[in-house]
Amino acid sequence: MKLWAVVENDKPLVCLERPDPVPVGREVLVRVSHCGVCHSDLHFVHGVFDLGGGKTLRITDRGVKLPCAPGHEIVGTVVALGPEASGVAIGDQRIVYPWIGCGECELCNSDNENLCYTPRGLGVIQDGGFGSHIVVPNETYLFAFDGIDPAVAATFPCSGLTVYSAIQKAMPLDPAKAVLVVGAGGLGLVAVRMLRALGFAHVIVADLSAEKRTAALEAGASAAIDNSAGDAQEQVAAAGGGLLQAAFDFVNVAPTVALALEALGKQGKLVLVGVGGGELPLSLAGLIFRPRTIMGTITGNRRHLAEVIALAQSGRFVPFAVTRMPKDSANEALALLDAGKVVGRIVLEDC
């Protein structure tokens, strides 16, 4: 097997060769055909997260051992089965649920492996879809996606799943009232379409990029605001008819969180999705006089992934067309993403 792996943080990926894995027990070996490129992959390459207050979290502190291949938006074909495997057959094409936990704790046993305290996620802790093959624990991590382009389906285990789960955390919401999406990158644009698929008619988007604001309007946003404008707060309020019920921040740095939080009315909900990092001073009394909820979210569970696939198959959720690149162009894809030159999602294809 080949791996386009991080050998040293902040350095280009290196193509390595290893023996093909041999599945045991209920394990399933999947040959990766498509893998989405996510901003989290950039953090994986850089090797550090900004926790604010001068604190950082290195990927090695999370249990990552280099070299390791990133990539957690994975579609592939079943090529080998462990002796106890069932439910799939060699040749089946499947989406891979990558957010694997310890498999033993209360969170894992309640189908919330994405929240496990000892995660083993593909492409975030162990080798992922930038490799040619991956092993999944059993068939319950594999999802059929009949009728969907496999390159588009590859984006569902992160961008689709994360957006859908974030929206569910904010529920119940009134679909007739406006909501705010901050950041019109890969996830933010998916959020616009996902919210529209769920019946929300008024989705306001805030982004620094004119190109991405245009893409958001084309995706179905009712308004697109330049959040660097001096009157951005007033523009959001005007577009939403006043204070809002909910906001989703797909950037999550101090200025974007401040904009989103101040856009909310009493009982408004702010869901933090991005990992831009940093910290934000809060008026503690202000959260009493105008009570609002701030919550974090991280990906979603396997039930959420099944629901995203069903929404796409129903035609209600129409994902973006993706930009396809060969897997041996992984470094180029990451550089484009790092430079902010990607609208939507890049998907690496087997070459």
C-alpha positions in Angstrom: 0.0 0.0 0.0 1.0 3.6 -0.5 0.7 6.4 2.0 0.9 10.2 1.4 1.9 10.8 5.0 3.0 13.5 7.3 6.6 12.6 8.3 7.4 15.9 9.9 5.0 18.6 10.7 4.9 21.8 8.5 6.7 19.8 5.8 5.2 18.4 2.5 3.6 15.0 2.6 5.9 12.1 1.7 4.8 9.1 -0.4 5.7 5.9 1.6 5.2 2.2 0.8 4.1 -0.4 3.3 2.7 -4.0 3.1 -1.0 -4.2 2.5 -2.9 -4.7 5.9 -4.5 -8.1 6.5 -7.9 -7.9 8.2 -8.6 -10.1 11.2 -11.7 -10.9 13.1 -14.6 -8.7 11.9 -12.3 -6.2 10.2 -12.8 -5.1 6.6 -10.0 -3.9 4.3 -11.0 -1.0 2.0 -9.1 0.3 -1.0 -9.5 4.0 -1.0 -10.9 5.4 -4.3 -11.8 9.0 -3.1 -10.8 11.2 -0.2 -11.9 14.7 0.6 -9.4 17.4 1.6 -10.5 19.2 4.8 -9.2 22.1 6.8 -8.6 19.6 9.6 -6.1 18.0 7.3 -4.2 21.3 7.3 -4.1 21.4 11.1 -2.9 17.8 11.0 0.0 18.8 8.7 0.9 21.9 10.7 0.7 19.7 13.8 -0.8 22.2 16.3 -4.1 23.7 17.4 -4.4 27.1 19.1 -6.3 26.7 22.4 -6.0 30.4 23.3 -4.3 32.0 26.2 -0.9 31.0 24.8 -1.8 27.3 25.1 -1.5 24.9 22.1 -2.4 21.3 21.5 0.0 19.3 19.3 -1.4 16.3 17.3 1.3 14.1 19.0 -0.4 15.0 22.4 -3.5 13.3 21.0 -1.7 10.0 20.4 -0.7 10.5 16.8 2.5 8.8 15.8 4.3 10.1 12.7 4.6 9.2 10.0 0.8 9.2 9.6 -1.5 9.8 6.6 -4.3 12.3 7.0 -7.7 12.1 5.3 -11.0 11.3 6.9 -13.5 11.8 4.1 -13.3 8.4 2.6 -15.0 6.3 -0.1 -13.5 3.0 -1.2 -14.1 -0.6 -2.3 -14.0 -3.6 -0.1 -11.1 -5.8 -1.1 -10.6 -8.2 1.8 -12.6 -9.5 4.8 -11.5 -10.8 8.2 -12.7 -14.4 8.9 -15.6 -13.2 11.1 -16.6 -10.3 8.9 -20.2 -10.1 7.5 -22.7 -7.7 6.0 -20.5 -6.6 3.1 -18.8 -8.4 0.2 -15.7 -8.0 -1.8 -16.3 -5.4 -4.5 -18.9 -3.4 -2.5 -18.3 0.4 -2.7 -18.9 2.2 0.6 -18.6 5.4 2.5 -16.3 4.9 5.5 -17.4 6.4 8.9 -13.9 7.5 10.2 -14.7 8.6 13.8 -13.6 5.4 15.5 -13.5 5.4 19.4 -12.2 2.8 21.9 -15.4 0.7 21.3 -15.8 0.0 25.0 -16.8 3.2 26.8 -20.3 4.5 27.5 -20.0 7.0 24.7 -19.0 4.4 22.1 -21.8 2.0 23.3 -24.4 4.8 22.9 -23.4 5.4 19.2 -21.4 8.5 20.1 -17.9 7.3 19.2 -17.1 10.8 17.8 -17.1 12.0 21.5 -14.9 9.1 22.8 -12.1 10.3 25.1 -9.6 7.9 23.6 -10.4 8.3 19.9 -8.7 6.3 17.1 -10.2 8.2 14.2 -9.0 7.5 10.6 -6.9 10.3 9.3 -6.8 12.1 12.6 -5.2 9.6 15.0 -4.3 6.7 12.7 -3.6 6.5 9.0 -6.5 7.8 6.8 -7.7 8.2 3.3 -4.5 9.8 1.9 -3.3 6.2 2.0 -4.3 3.6 -0.6 -5.9 1.2 1.9 -7.5 1.4 5.3 -8.9 -1.1 7.8 -12.2 -0.6 9.5 -13.3 -2.5 12.7 -16.4 -4.0 11.1 -19.2 -3.5 8.6 -21.1 -1.0 10.8 -18.6 1.6 9.8 -19.4 1.2 6.1 -22.4 2.9 4.4 -23.9 2.3 0.9 -24.6 5.4 -1.1 -26.5 4.2 -4.2 -27.2 6.9 -6.7 -24.6 9.4 -5.5 -21.3 10.3 -7.2 -18.6 8.6 -5.1 -16.4 11.8 -5.2 -19.4 13.7 -3.7 -20.2 10.9 -1.3 -16.6 11.1 0.0 -17.4 14.5 1.6 -20.3 13.2 3.7 -18.3 11.7 6.6 -17.0 15.1 7.6 -18.4 18.1 5.8 -21.9 16.7 5.5 -21.9 14.9 8.8 -20.4 17.7 10.8 -22.8 20.3 9.4 -25.9 18.1 9.9 -24.9 17.3 13.5 -24.2 21.0 14.3 -27.7 21.9 13.0 -29.3 19.1 15.1 -27.5 20.4 18.2 -29.2 23.8 17.8 -32.7 22.3 17.3 -35.5 23.0 17.8 -35.5 26.1 15.6 -38.2 27.9 13.6 -37.4 27.3 9.9 -39.3 30.5 9.0 -36.8 32.6 11.0 -33.3 33.6 9.9 -30.1 31.9 10.9 -26.5 33.0 10.4 -23.7 30.9 8.9 -20.2 32.4 9.5 -17.6 31.2 6.9 -18.4 30.1 3.4 -15.6 27.6 3.0 -16.2 23.9 2.4 -18.4 23.3 5.4 -20.1 26.7 5.4 -21.4 26.2 1.8 -22.6 22.8 2.7 -24.4 24.3 5.7 -26.3 26.7 3.4 -27.6 23.8 1.3 -28.2 21.6 4.3 -30.3 24.3 6.0 -32.2 24.9 2.9 -32.8 21.1 2.6 -34.2 21.2 6.2 -36.6 23.9 5.3 -34.8 27.1 6.4 -35.7 29.9 4.0 -33.5 32.7 5.4 -29.9 31.8 5.7 -27.5 34.7 6.1 -23.8 34.1 5.4 -20.8 36.2 6.6 -17.4 35.8 4.9 -14.4 37.9 4.0 -14.1 36.7 0.5 -16.3 38.2 -2.3 -16.0 35.0 -4.3 -17.2 32.9 -1.4 -20.1 35.2 -0.7 -21.1 34.9 -4.3 -20.9 31.1 -4.0 -23.1 31.3 -0.9 -25.8 33.2 -2.7 -25.7 30.7 -5.5 -26.1 27.9 -2.9 -29.3 29.5 -1.6 -28.2 32.1 1.0 -30.7 34.9 1.3 -28.0 37.4 2.1 -24.2 37.5 2.2 -22.3 39.9 4.4 -18.7 41.0 4.4 -17.8 40.5 8.1 -14.8 42.8 7.9 -17.2 45.7 7.2 -17.5 48.3 10.0 -21.3 47.9 10.0 -21.3 44.1 9.6 -23.4 43.7 12.8 -26.0 46.1 11.5 -26.1 44.4 8.1 -26.7 41.0 9.7 -29.5 42.4 11.8 -31.1 44.1 8.8 -30.9 40.9 6.7 -32.4 38.9 9.6 -35.1 41.3 10.6 -33.5 41.8 14.0 -31.7 39.5 16.5 -31.4 35.9 15.4 -32.4 32.5 16.8 -29.1 30.7 15.9 -25.7 31.0 14.3 -23.1 28.5 13.2 -19.5 29.5 13.1 -17.4 27.5 10.7 -14.3 29.6 11.3 -14.3 30.0 15.1 -11.8 32.8 15.8 -12.4 35.7 18.1 -13.8 38.2 15.6 -16.2 35.7 14.0 -17.5 34.4 17.3 -18.0 38.0 18.5 -20.1 38.8 15.4 -22.2 35.6 15.7 -22.8 36.0 19.5 -23.9 39.6 19.2 -26.2 38.7 16.4 -28.3 36.5 18.7 -31.4 37.4 20.6 -32.5 36.0 23.9 -32.4 32.2 24.0 -30.3 32.3 20.8 -27.9 29.4 20.1 -24.3 29.7 18.8 -22.7 26.5 17.6 -18.9 26.6 17.2 -17.7 24.2 14.5 -14.4 25.6 13.1 -11.0 25.1 14.9 -9.5 28.5 14.0 -8.6 28.9 17.7 -7.8 31.7 20.1 -9.9 33.0 22.9 -12.7 35.6 23.4 -13.5 37.8 26.4 -17.1 37.4 27.4 -19.4 39.8 29.3 -20.7 37.3 31.9 -23.5 39.6 33.0 -24.3 40.2 29.3 -25.1 36.5 29.1 -27.6 36.9 31.9 -29.3 40.0 30.6 -29.5 38.6 27.1 -29.3 34.8 27.8 -27.7 32.9 24.9 -26.1 29.5 24.6 -22.6 28.8 23.2 -21.9 25.2 22.4 -19.2 23.3 20.7 -19.6 20.4 18.3 -17.3 17.7 16.8 -18.4 15.7 13.8 -21.4 13.4 14.4 -22.5 9.8 14.9 -23.2 7.0 12.6 -27.0 7.6 12.7 -26.3 11.2 11.5 -24.3 9.9 8.6 -27.1 7.6 7.5 -29.5 10.6 7.7 -27.2 12.7 5.5 -27.0 10.0 2.9 -30.8 9.6 2.9 -31.3 13.4 2.5 -29.0 13.3 -0.5 -30.7 10.3 -2.0 -34.1 12.0 -1.6 -32.9 14.9 -3.6 -33.6 17.4 -0.8 -29.9 17.9 0.0 -28.0 18.7 -3.2 -24.2 18.7 -2.4 -21.7 20.9 -4.2 -19.8 19.6 -7.2 -16.3 18.9 -6.1 -12.9 19.7 -7.6 -11.1 16.4 -8.4 -7.4 16.0 -8.2 -5.2 12.9 -8.3 -4.0 11.6 -5.0 -0.4 12.2 -5.9 -1.3 15.9 -6.0 -2.1 15.9 -2.3 0.5 18.5 -1.5 -0.8 20.8 -4.2 -4.4 20.4 -2.9 -3.3 21.3 0.7 -1.4 24.3 -0.6 -4.5 25.6 -2.4 -6.6 25.1 0.7 -4.1 26.8 2.9 -4.0 29.8 0.5 -7.8 30.1 0.7 -8.2 29.4 -3.0 -10.7 26.5 -2.8 -14.4 27.1 -3.2 -16.2 24.0 -2.0 -14.2 20.8 -1.6 -11.2 19.2 -3.3 -11.5 15.4 -3.5 -8.4 13.3 -4.2 -9.0 10.3 -6.5 -7.0 7.1 -6.8 -4.4 7.4 -9.5 
